[in-house]
Amino acid sequence: MRTKKVEDTKKIFSKSHTLLNTFDLRDFKGKKVLAKNGLKVGKVSDFVIDKSYNIVSLKVRNWFRTFYVDTLFIDSLSNKVVKLNIIPVVTNIGKKVFDVEGRYVGKVVGLVKTNDKNEFKGLIVKKRFFFRGKTINKSDIKTNDKNIILKIEHVN
């Protein structure tokens, strides 16, 4: 956070405001974004505002992925992190997938989404880089933690 005292700065407002419990948006760029489970999902790279200058969403960047998180999903803000009250579905990308027998099926390389909500219809899984991706329905997923385990035996 900035070290300059708010009392030392000249203020021009149309109403009586105090700046003691406010944040400067520039201070949140580059802050870590944590999911509900505590895992880092990226860093704040920008903000999206509407025509009436209200913040609508955060632009979060994680390596080569960029996604937007609605401000309704922000649980808390601090000097170091922005904590979300959801686990974004994009965190599934890169997870390993195993079938019910424990055999490696592949890695999640994409999502099949039906809308812009935090939901997915299926996962696109590849075993190797040059192989075609297979689509696995959401209904075939048993658990989704560090790895994804399927309810079914997967035939390669």
Summary of the structure (lengths in Angstrom):
residues: 156
radius of gyration: 20.5
end to end distance: 52.3
largest distance: 68.8
contacts: 359
relative contact order: 0.13
helix: 11%
strand: 40%
